[in-house]
């Protein structure tokens, strides 16, 4: 199932961002893309791909030592989910020069570079959100205003 979703994601991404010659398998995806639904389709399929890959990875590392660390990382990030949701939008930057450079590469490499770029920006935004959130929590009134934490008397 993850493989099918991943293939659909790559096809949807390719229809929008990569120049391609007529490929019959792309006709359905191209038809959906022409309706403006491609934005939603790429987002949903990308999310499902990541969730599926994490599920496969989680099942494969069953019993390994570093599974504990992997789970602890996500448990720690879960403590700051509200902070990440609120703050990350200010840390995600759009760099048109990088996007233009990625698009100018070989089509097969473009998807991999886009994934690596998105992963790097995501890691920076999440780490920055956690650090900023922890700093904001030091000031109780601002923390209560932004994150709804209770002010102890």
OpenMM code with the backbone's topology and positions (N, CA, C; nanometers):
from openmm import Vec3, app, unit

residues = "UNK UNK UNK UNK UNK UNK UNK UNK UNK UNK UNK UNK UNK UNK UNK UNK UNK UNK UNK UNK UNK UNK UNK UNK UNK UNK UNK UNK UNK UNK UNK UNK UNK UNK UNK UNK UNK UNK UNK UNK UNK UNK UNK UNK UNK UNK UNK UNK UNK UNK UNK UNK UNK UNK UNK UNK UNK UNK UNK UNK UNK UNK UNK UNK UNK UNK UNK UNK UNK UNK UNK UNK UNK UNK UNK UNK UNK UNK UNK UNK UNK UNK UNK UNK UNK UNK UNK UNK UNK UNK UNK UNK UNK UNK UNK UNK UNK UNK UNK UNK UNK UNK UNK UNK UNK UNK UNK UNK UNK UNK UNK UNK UNK UNK UNK UNK UNK UNK UNK UNK UNK UNK UNK UNK UNK UNK UNK UNK UNK UNK UNK UNK UNK UNK UNK UNK UNK UNK UNK UNK UNK UNK UNK UNK UNK UNK UNK UNK UNK UNK UNK UNK UNK".split()
positions = [
    Vec3(0.0825, -0.1201, 0.0000),
    Vec3(0.0000, 0.0000, 0.0000),
    Vec3(0.0864, 0.1259, 0.0000),
    Vec3(0.1923, 0.1236, 0.0825),
    Vec3(0.2817, 0.2390, 0.0885),
    Vec3(0.3489, 0.2614, -0.0461),
    Vec3(0.3843, 0.1532, -0.1138),
    Vec3(0.4479, 0.1644, -0.2446),
    Vec3(0.3537, 0.2298, -0.3458),
    Vec3(0.2271, 0.1927, -0.3436),
    Vec3(0.1289, 0.2512, -0.4354),
    Vec3(0.1117, 0.4002, -0.4065),
    Vec3(0.0976, 0.4339, -0.2786),
    Vec3(0.0818, 0.5747, -0.2406),
    Vec3(0.2064, 0.6538, -0.2786),
    Vec3(0.3249, 0.5952, -0.2570),
    Vec3(0.4494, 0.6631, -0.2919),
    Vec3(0.4579, 0.6875, -0.4421),
    Vec3(0.4180, 0.5892, -0.5212),
    Vec3(0.4191, 0.6063, -0.6674),
    Vec3(0.3220, 0.7150, -0.7107),
    Vec3(0.2022, 0.7163, -0.6515),
    Vec3(0.1061, 0.8215, -0.6838),
    Vec3(0.1595, 0.9591, -0.6453),
    Vec3(0.2287, 0.9658, -0.5307),
    Vec3(0.2875, 1.0929, -0.4874),
    Vec3(0.3918, 1.1416, -0.5883),
    Vec3(0.4792, 1.0527, -0.6308),
    Vec3(0.5826, 1.0904, -0.7274),
    Vec3(0.5187, 1.1330, -0.8589),
    Vec3(0.4128, 1.0620, -0.9007),
    Vec3(0.3449, 1.1001, -1.0248),
    Vec3(0.2785, 1.2369, -1.0104),
    Vec3(0.2122, 1.2615, -0.8980),
    Vec3(0.1458, 1.3913, -0.8779),
    Vec3(0.2482, 1.5031, -0.8721),
    Vec3(0.3581, 1.4782, -0.8039),
    Vec3(0.4650, 1.5778, -0.7965),
    Vec3(0.5219, 1.6033, -0.9358),
    Vec3(0.5430, 1.4959, -1.0100),
    Vec3(0.5999, 1.5079, -1.1440),
    Vec3(0.5110, 1.5833, -1.2405),
    Vec3(0.3813, 1.5611, -1.2310),
    Vec3(0.2877, 1.6304, -1.3198),
    Vec3(0.2961, 1.7807, -1.2997),
    Vec3(0.3099, 1.8223, -1.1761),
    Vec3(0.3105, 1.9654, -1.1490),
    Vec3(0.4461, 2.0292, -1.1745),
    Vec3(0.5524, 1.9660, -1.1323),
    Vec3(0.6815, 2.0331, -1.1296),
    Vec3(0.7790, 1.9940, -1.2391),
    Vec3(0.7594, 1.8808, -1.3017),
    Vec3(0.8582, 1.8346, -1.3989),
    Vec3(0.8003, 1.8357, -1.5393),
    Vec3(0.8811, 1.8800, -1.6363),
    Vec3(0.8348, 1.8678, -1.7744),
    Vec3(0.8387, 1.7196, -1.8138),
    Vec3(0.7341, 1.6690, -1.8742),
    Vec3(0.7322, 1.5280, -1.9114),
    Vec3(0.6665, 1.5123, -2.0475),
    Vec3(0.7036, 1.4076, -2.1109),
    Vec3(0.6366, 1.3739, -2.2351),
    Vec3(0.5127, 1.2934, -2.2006),
    Vec3(0.4298, 1.2720, -2.2970),
    Vec3(0.3041, 1.2015, -2.2707),
    Vec3(0.3313, 1.0585, -2.2256),
    Vec3(0.2873, 1.0291, -2.1047),
    Vec3(0.2960, 0.8944, -2.0496),
    Vec3(0.1537, 0.8552, -2.0126),
    Vec3(0.1009, 0.7470, -2.0697),
    Vec3(-0.0390, 0.7106, -2.0429),
    Vec3(-0.0726, 0.6969, -1.8944),
    Vec3(0.0209, 0.6482, -1.8148),
    Vec3(-0.0067, 0.6313, -1.6717),
    Vec3(-0.0296, 0.7649, -1.6023),
    Vec3(0.0219, 0.8737, -1.6606),
    Vec3(0.0080, 1.0058, -1.5995),
    Vec3(-0.1241, 1.0723, -1.6354),
    Vec3(-0.2020, 1.0147, -1.7292),
    Vec3(-0.3241, 1.0793, -1.7753),
    Vec3(-0.4236, 1.1047, -1.6625),
    Vec3(-0.4448, 1.0077, -1.5756),
    Vec3(-0.5398, 1.0239, -1.4656),
    Vec3(-0.4903, 1.1315, -1.3700),
    Vec3(-0.3616, 1.1227, -1.3354),
    Vec3(-0.3035, 1.2210, -1.2434),
    Vec3(-0.3058, 1.3591, -1.3067),
    Vec3(-0.2738, 1.3668, -1.4353),
    Vec3(-0.2753, 1.4961, -1.5048),
    Vec3(-0.4169, 1.5522, -1.5106),
    Vec3(-0.5165, 1.4654, -1.5268),
    Vec3(-0.6556, 1.5098, -1.5278),
    Vec3(-0.6966, 1.5698, -1.3947),
    Vec3(-0.6555, 1.5060, -1.2866),
    Vec3(-0.6845, 1.5591, -1.1529),
    Vec3(-0.6083, 1.6893, -1.1324),
    Vec3(-0.4828, 1.6933, -1.1783),
    Vec3(-0.4007, 1.8134, -1.1607),
    Vec3(-0.4607, 1.9324, -1.2343),
    Vec3(-0.5243, 1.9082, -1.3477),
    Vec3(-0.5823, 2.0193, -1.4241),
    Vec3(-0.7026, 2.0806, -1.3544),
    Vec3(-0.7622, 2.0107, -1.2592),
    Vec3(-0.8772, 2.0637, -1.1859),
    Vec3(-0.8352, 2.1500, -1.0674),
    Vec3(-0.7062, 2.1557, -1.0376),
    Vec3(-0.6589, 2.2321, -0.9230),
    Vec3(-0.6510, 2.1479, -0.7968),
    Vec3(-0.6885, 2.0217, -0.8063),
    Vec3(-0.6851, 1.9322, -0.6899),
    Vec3(-0.5439, 1.8823, -0.6613),
    Vec3(-0.4488, 1.9094, -0.7511),
    Vec3(-0.3140, 1.8558, -0.7337),
    Vec3(-0.2503, 1.9010, -0.6036),
    Vec3(-0.2788, 2.0228, -0.5607),
    Vec3(-0.2179, 2.0718, -0.4371),
    Vec3(-0.2582, 1.9840, -0.3196),
    Vec3(-0.3861, 1.9513, -0.3126),
    Vec3(-0.4342, 1.8663, -0.2050),
    Vec3(-0.3830, 1.7237, -0.2211),
    Vec3(-0.3829, 1.6782, -0.3454),
    Vec3(-0.3397, 1.5421, -0.3722),
    Vec3(-0.1922, 1.5225, -0.3355),
    Vec3(-0.1070, 1.6152, -0.3748),
    Vec3(0.0354, 1.6045, -0.3427),
    Vec3(0.0551, 1.6092, -0.1916),
    Vec3(-0.0149, 1.6985, -0.1232),
    Vec3(-0.0008, 1.7092, 0.0221),
    Vec3(-0.0466, 1.5829, 0.0940),
    Vec3(-0.1630, 1.5338, 0.0581),
    Vec3(-0.2171, 1.4150, 0.1245),
    Vec3(-0.1324, 1.2924, 0.0938),
    Vec3(-0.0963, 1.2731, -0.0333),
    Vec3(-0.0147, 1.1567, -0.0689),
    Vec3(0.1232, 1.1647, -0.0056),
    Vec3(0.1805, 1.2850, 0.0015),
    Vec3(0.3096, 1.3007, 0.0680),
    Vec3(0.3009, 1.2654, 0.2152),
    Vec3(0.1954, 1.3103, 0.2801),
    Vec3(0.1765, 1.2778, 0.4229),
    Vec3(0.1576, 1.1282, 0.4430),
    Vec3(0.0750, 1.0677, 0.3603),
    Vec3(0.0527, 0.9230, 0.3717),
    Vec3(0.1799, 0.8439, 0.3436),
    Vec3(0.2613, 0.8924, 0.2509),
    Vec3(0.3887, 0.8268, 0.2223),
    Vec3(0.4794, 0.8301, 0.3437),
    Vec3(0.4913, 0.9459, 0.4063),
    Vec3(0.5770, 0.9584, 0.5248),
    Vec3(0.5252, 0.8708, 0.6386),
    Vec3(0.3938, 0.8725, 0.6616),
    Vec3(0.3360, 0.7892, 0.7674),
    Vec3(0.3623, 0.6415, 0.7383),
    Vec3(0.3425, 0.6007, 0.6150),
    Vec3(0.3666, 0.4613, 0.5777),
    Vec3(0.5122, 0.4219, 0.5925),
    Vec3(0.6029, 0.5119, 0.5527),
    Vec3(0.7458, 0.4815, 0.5668),
    Vec3(0.7864, 0.4715, 0.7130),
    Vec3(0.7298, 0.5570, 0.7975),
    Vec3(0.7577, 0.5462, 0.9413),
    Vec3(0.7045, 0.4147, 0.9975),
    Vec3(0.5879, 0.3716, 0.9499),
    Vec3(0.5323, 0.2441, 0.9958),
    Vec3(0.6235, 0.1291, 0.9561),
    Vec3(0.6715, 0.1294, 0.8321),
    Vec3(0.7628, 0.0248, 0.7858),
    Vec3(0.8920, 0.0292, 0.8664),
    Vec3(0.9464, 0.1490, 0.8853),
    Vec3(1.0707, 0.1639, 0.9613),
    Vec3(1.0514, 0.1161, 1.1045),
    Vec3(0.9398, 0.1512, 1.1646),
    Vec3(0.9131, 0.1127, 1.3030),
    Vec3(0.9033, -0.0394, 1.3158),
    Vec3(0.8382, -0.1025, 1.2205),
    Vec3(0.8265, -0.2491, 1.2234),
    Vec3(0.9613, -0.3169, 1.2016),
    Vec3(1.0444, -0.2586, 1.1171),
    Vec3(1.1743, -0.3198, 1.0856),
    Vec3(1.2735, -0.3087, 1.2004),
    Vec3(1.2624, -0.2041, 1.2816),
    Vec3(1.3611, -0.1860, 1.3888),
    Vec3(1.3156, -0.2481, 1.5191),
    Vec3(1.2116, -0.3308, 1.5117),
    Vec3(1.1623, -0.3985, 1.6310),
    Vec3(1.2747, -0.4799, 1.6944),
    Vec3(1.3024, -0.4519, 1.8211),
    Vec3(1.4052, -0.5254, 1.8933),
    Vec3(1.5437, -0.4632, 1.8859),
    Vec3(1.5634, -0.3664, 1.8000),
    Vec3(1.6949, -0.3025, 1.7904),
    Vec3(1.7135, -0.2016, 1.9028),
    Vec3(1.8395, -0.1780, 1.9372),
    Vec3(1.8708, -0.0848, 2.0467),
    Vec3(1.8229, 0.0564, 2.0184),
    Vec3(1.8425, 0.1018, 1.8968),
    Vec3(1.8135, 0.2424, 1.8699),
    Vec3(1.6656, 0.2695, 1.8493),
    Vec3(1.5821, 0.1653, 1.8550),
    Vec3(1.4371, 0.1897, 1.8502),
    Vec3(1.3951, 0.2720, 1.9712),
    Vec3(1.4558, 0.2425, 2.0842),
    Vec3(1.4241, 0.3166, 2.2057),
    Vec3(1.4530, 0.4656, 2.1870),
    Vec3(1.5684, 0.4986, 2.1303),
    Vec3(1.6037, 0.6383, 2.1051),
    Vec3(1.5135, 0.7038, 2.0022),
    Vec3(1.4772, 0.6292, 1.8999),
    Vec3(1.3881, 0.6785, 1.7953),
    Vec3(1.2531, 0.7169, 1.8551),
    Vec3(1.2003, 0.6295, 1.9391),
    Vec3(1.0711, 0.6565, 2.0032),
    Vec3(1.0820, 0.7711, 2.1026),
    Vec3(1.1909, 0.7773, 2.1755),
    Vec3(1.2107, 0.8850, 2.2732),
    Vec3(1.2143, 1.0213, 2.2047),
    Vec3(1.2745, 1.0280, 2.0865),
    Vec3(1.2789, 1.1545, 2.0125),
    Vec3(1.1375, 1.2033, 1.9830),
    Vec3(1.0520, 1.1147, 1.9341),
    Vec3(0.9158, 1.1559, 1.9011),
    Vec3(0.8319, 1.1812, 2.0257),
    Vec3(0.8608, 1.1108, 2.1337),
    Vec3(0.7933, 1.1403, 2.2596),
    Vec3(0.8305, 1.2801, 2.3080),
    Vec3(0.9583, 1.3153, 2.2956),
    Vec3(1.0045, 1.4483, 2.3366),
    Vec3(0.9404, 1.5560, 2.2495),
    Vec3(0.9387, 1.5339, 2.1183),
    Vec3(0.8767, 1.6318, 2.0282),
    Vec3(0.7271, 1.6437, 2.0552),
    Vec3(0.6641, 1.5354, 2.0979),
    Vec3(0.5221, 1.5384, 2.1314),
    Vec3(0.4916, 1.6306, 2.2482),
    Vec3(0.5882, 1.6474, 2.3375),
    Vec3(0.5701, 1.7405, 2.4494),
    Vec3(0.5593, 1.8850, 2.4009),
    Vec3(0.6134, 1.9122, 2.2842),
    Vec3(0.6167, 2.0485, 2.2305),
    Vec3(0.5331, 2.0624, 2.1030),
    Vec3(0.4318, 1.9780, 2.0858),
    Vec3(0.3552, 1.9817, 1.9613),
    Vec3(0.2831, 2.1152, 1.9414),
    Vec3(0.2264, 2.1719, 2.0461),
    Vec3(0.1585, 2.3015, 2.0335),
    Vec3(0.2578, 2.4090, 1.9923),
    Vec3(0.3740, 2.4098, 2.0541),
    Vec3(0.4767, 2.5081, 2.0211),
    Vec3(0.5220, 2.4927, 1.8760),
    Vec3(0.5389, 2.3688, 1.8334),
    Vec3(0.5813, 2.3442, 1.6956),
    Vec3(0.4742, 2.3925, 1.5987),
    Vec3(0.3467, 2.3633, 1.6263),
    Vec3(0.2381, 2.4064, 1.5381),
    Vec3(0.2339, 2.5583, 1.5256),
    Vec3(0.2524, 2.6277, 1.6367),
    Vec3(0.2397, 2.7729, 1.6366),
    Vec3(0.3624, 2.8420, 1.5791),
    Vec3(0.4808, 2.7974, 1.6161),
    Vec3(0.6035, 2.8706, 1.5831),
    Vec3(0.6633, 2.8322, 1.4480),
    Vec3(0.6447, 2.7100, 1.4037),
    Vec3(0.7171, 2.6639, 1.2850),
    Vec3(0.6885, 2.7474, 1.1605),
    Vec3(0.5700, 2.8036, 1.1512),
    Vec3(0.5340, 2.8798, 1.0315),
    Vec3(0.6253, 3.0010, 1.0118),
    Vec3(0.6789, 3.0539, 1.1218),
    Vec3(0.7687, 3.1686, 1.1115),
    Vec3(0.9102, 3.1274, 1.0738),
    Vec3(0.9393, 2.9988, 1.0850),
    Vec3(1.0750, 2.9507, 1.0590),
    Vec3(1.0902, 2.8817, 0.9244),
    Vec3(0.9802, 2.8492, 0.8606),
    Vec3(0.9867, 2.7865, 0.7284),
    Vec3(1.0067, 2.8980, 0.6269),
    Vec3(1.1169, 2.8910, 0.5575),
    Vec3(1.1506, 2.9968, 0.4623),
    Vec3(1.1426, 2.9438, 0.3201),
    Vec3(1.1075, 3.0318, 0.2315),
    Vec3(1.1002, 2.9965, 0.0907),
    Vec3(1.2197, 3.0585, 0.0208),
    Vec3(1.2992, 2.9749, -0.0397),
    Vec3(1.4178, 3.0221, -0.1121),
    Vec3(1.4001, 2.9910, -0.2607),
    Vec3(1.3526, 3.0869, -0.3387),
    Vec3(1.3270, 3.0604, -0.4806),
    Vec3(1.4518, 3.0158, -0.5569),
    Vec3(1.5684, 3.0652, -0.5162),
    Vec3(1.6915, 3.0270, -0.5859),
    Vec3(1.7175, 2.8775, -0.5706),
    Vec3(1.6932, 2.8254, -0.4516),
    Vec3(1.7135, 2.6818, -0.4287),
    Vec3(1.6117, 2.6026, -0.5096),
    Vec3(1.4860, 2.6473, -0.5074),
    Vec3(1.3829, 2.5795, -0.5854),
    Vec3(1.4134, 2.5789, -0.7340),
    Vec3(1.4587, 2.6928, -0.7866),
    Vec3(1.4944, 2.7000, -0.9281),
    Vec3(1.6101, 2.6064, -0.9608),
    Vec3(1.7087, 2.6012, -0.8701),
    Vec3(1.8232, 2.5126, -0.8926),
    Vec3(1.7802, 2.3663, -0.8914),
    Vec3(1.6931, 2.3303, -0.7968),
    Vec3(1.6462, 2.1921, -0.7886),
    Vec3(1.5693, 2.1542, -0.9151),
    Vec3(1.4822, 2.2420, -0.9604),
    Vec3(1.4025, 2.2145, -1.0802),
    Vec3(1.4909, 2.2035, -1.2040),
    Vec3(1.6042, 2.2733, -1.2054),
    Vec3(1.6929, 2.2707, -1.3221),
    Vec3(1.7757, 2.1425, -1.3312),
    Vec3(1.7719, 2.0595, -1.2290),
    Vec3(1.8486, 1.9351, -1.2298),
    Vec3(1.7760, 1.8278, -1.3104),
    Vec3(1.8409, 1.7146, -1.3246),
    Vec3(1.7818, 1.6008, -1.3958),
    Vec3(1.6505, 1.5618, -1.3272),
    Vec3(1.5457, 1.5327, -1.4039),
    Vec3(1.4156, 1.5017, -1.3431),
    Vec3(1.4191, 1.3910, -1.2374),
    Vec3(1.5009, 1.2896, -1.2586),
    Vec3(1.5076, 1.1814, -1.1602),
    Vec3(1.5692, 1.2306, -1.0298),
    Vec3(1.6589, 1.3255, -1.0381),
    Vec3(1.7263, 1.3787, -0.9205),
    Vec3(1.6415, 1.4852, -0.8506),
    Vec3(1.5526, 1.5486, -0.9240),
    Vec3(1.4721, 1.6578, -0.8693),
    Vec3(1.3876, 1.6138, -0.7505),
    Vec3(1.3234, 1.4979, -0.7611),
    Vec3(1.2377, 1.4509, -0.6526),
    Vec3(1.3210, 1.4241, -0.5275),
    Vec3(1.4360, 1.3610, -0.5447),
    Vec3(1.5237, 1.3331, -0.4310),
    Vec3(1.5751, 1.4624, -0.3668),
    Vec3(1.6159, 1.5582, -0.4485),
    Vec3(1.6638, 1.6863, -0.3952),
    Vec3(1.5523, 1.7627, -0.3249),
    Vec3(1.4318, 1.7592, -0.3803),
    Vec3(1.3182, 1.8270, -0.3173),
    Vec3(1.2874, 1.7642, -0.1825),
    Vec3(1.2929, 1.6309, -0.1759),
    Vec3(1.2695, 1.5617, -0.0494),
    Vec3(1.3767, 1.5991, 0.0529),
    Vec3(1.5036, 1.5990, 0.0106),
    Vec3(1.6131, 1.6329, 0.1028),
    Vec3(1.6012, 1.7779, 0.1503),
    Vec3(1.5666, 1.8688, 0.0604),
    Vec3(1.5499, 2.0093, 0.0963),
    Vec3(1.4341, 2.0265, 0.1953),
    Vec3(1.3222, 1.9601, 0.1671),
    Vec3(1.2067, 1.9680, 0.2578),
    Vec3(1.2397, 1.9101, 0.3947),
    Vec3(1.3130, 1.7996, 0.3965),
    Vec3(1.3518, 1.7377, 0.5231),
    Vec3(1.4422, 1.8301, 0.6034),
    Vec3(1.5372, 1.8939, 0.5368),
    Vec3(1.6282, 1.9862, 0.6059),
    Vec3(1.5527, 2.1060, 0.6632),
    Vec3(1.4642, 2.1659, 0.5847),
    Vec3(1.3859, 2.2799, 0.6314),
    Vec3(1.2961, 2.2379, 0.7477),
    Vec3(1.2380, 2.1182, 0.7388),
    Vec3(1.1519, 2.0679, 0.8466),
    Vec3(1.2306, 2.0506, 0.9763),
    Vec3(1.3476, 1.9892, 0.9673),
    Vec3(1.4305, 1.9680, 1.0876),
    Vec3(1.4703, 2.1009, 1.1513),
    Vec3(1.5074, 2.1976, 1.0683),
    Vec3(1.5454, 2.3291, 1.1199),
    Vec3(1.4254, 2.3964, 1.1868),
    Vec3(1.3091, 2.3906, 1.1225),
    Vec3(1.1891, 2.4549, 1.1779),
    Vec3(1.1444, 2.3877, 1.3074),
    Vec3(1.1496, 2.2562, 1.3147),
    Vec3(1.1070, 2.1854, 1.4358),
    Vec3(1.2042, 2.2137, 1.5497),
    Vec3(1.3340, 2.2038, 1.5223),
    Vec3(1.4338, 2.2310, 1.6271),
    Vec3(1.4228, 2.3753, 1.6752),
    Vec3(1.4094, 2.4688, 1.5827),
    Vec3(1.3949, 2.6094, 1.6205),
    Vec3(1.2682, 2.6340, 1.7009),
    Vec3(1.1594, 2.5679, 1.6627),
    Vec3(1.0333, 2.5834, 1.7353),
    Vec3(1.0449, 2.5333, 1.8784),
    Vec3(1.1127, 2.4216, 1.8971),
    Vec3(1.1305, 2.3676, 2.0322),
    Vec3(1.2150, 2.4627, 2.1164),
    Vec3(1.3243, 2.5134, 2.0601),
    Vec3(1.4113, 2.6056, 2.1346),
    Vec3(1.3364, 2.7340, 2.1701),
    Vec3(1.2677, 2.7928, 2.0729),
    Vec3(1.1927, 2.9159, 2.0978),
    Vec3(1.0793, 2.8906, 2.1976),
    Vec3(1.0112, 2.7759, 2.1836),
    Vec3(0.9043, 2.7407, 2.2773),
    Vec3(0.9548, 2.7284, 2.4193),
    Vec3(1.0703, 2.6675, 2.4367),
    Vec3(1.1279, 2.6551, 2.5716),
    Vec3(1.1644, 2.7916, 2.6280),
    Vec3(1.2140, 2.8805, 2.5432),
    Vec3(1.2459, 3.0165, 2.5890),
    Vec3(1.1189, 3.0919, 2.6275),
    Vec3(1.0141, 3.0769, 2.5494),
    Vec3(0.8875, 3.1449, 2.5789),
    Vec3(0.8277, 3.0924, 2.7089),
    Vec3(0.8422, 2.9647, 2.7363),
    Vec3(0.7879, 2.9061, 2.8591),
    Vec3(0.8542, 2.9624, 2.9854),
    Vec3(0.9689, 3.0236, 2.9720),
    Vec3(1.0354, 3.0832, 3.0887),
    Vec3(0.9604, 3.2073, 3.1367),
    Vec3(0.8889, 3.2743, 3.0469),
    Vec3(0.8063, 3.3892, 3.0831),
    Vec3(0.6620, 3.3405, 3.0925),
    Vec3(0.6110, 3.3292, 3.2137),
    Vec3(0.4820, 3.2650, 3.2382),
    Vec3(0.3637, 3.3357, 3.1714),
    Vec3(0.3629, 3.4685, 3.1685),
    Vec3(0.2485, 3.5411, 3.1121),
    Vec3(0.2436, 3.5263, 2.9600),
    Vec3(0.3569, 3.5346, 2.8951),
    Vec3(0.3594, 3.5160, 2.7494),
    Vec3(0.3249, 3.3712, 2.7152),
    Vec3(0.3754, 3.2775, 2.7960),
    Vec3(0.3452, 3.1368, 2.7752),
    Vec3(0.1956, 3.1103, 2.7888),
    Vec3(0.1332, 3.1746, 2.8876),
    Vec3(-0.0115, 3.1589, 2.9056),
    Vec3(-0.0881, 3.2180, 2.7883),
    Vec3(-0.0414, 3.3303, 2.7381),
    Vec3(-0.1084, 3.3964, 2.6267),
    Vec3(-0.0952, 3.3165, 2.4968),
    Vec3(0.0244, 3.2681, 2.4678),
    Vec3(0.0479, 3.1981, 2.3414),
    Vec3(0.0068, 3.0518, 2.3434),
    Vec3(0.0367, 2.9836, 2.4535),
    Vec3(0.0182, 2.8389, 2.4570),
    Vec3(-0.0913, 2.7928, 2.5524),
    Vec3(-0.1523, 2.8838, 2.6279),
    Vec3(-0.2600, 2.8476, 2.7171),
    Vec3(-0.2165, 2.7767, 2.8444),
    Vec3(-0.0908, 2.7918, 2.8828),
    Vec3(-0.0460, 2.7275, 3.0075),
    Vec3(-0.1022, 2.8043, 3.1261),
    Vec3(-0.1273, 2.7319, 3.2341),
    Vec3(-0.1833, 2.7941, 3.3534),
    Vec3(-0.0727, 2.8697, 3.4283),
    Vec3(-0.1114, 2.9827, 3.4845),
    Vec3(-0.0190, 3.0613, 3.5645),
    Vec3(-0.0381, 3.0191, 3.7108),
    Vec3(0.0675, 2.9671, 3.7683),
    Vec3(0.0576, 2.9239, 3.9083),
    Vec3(0.0696, 3.0456, 3.9987),
    Vec3(-0.0068, 3.0447, 4.1074),
    Vec3(-0.0072, 3.1606, 4.1975),
    Vec3(0.0868, 3.1410, 4.3107),
] * unit.nanometer
topology = app.Topology()
chain = topology.addChain("A")
for resn in residues:
    res = topology.addResidue(resn, chain)
    for name in ("N", "CA", "C"):
        topology.addAtom(name, app.Element.getBySymbol(name[0]), res)
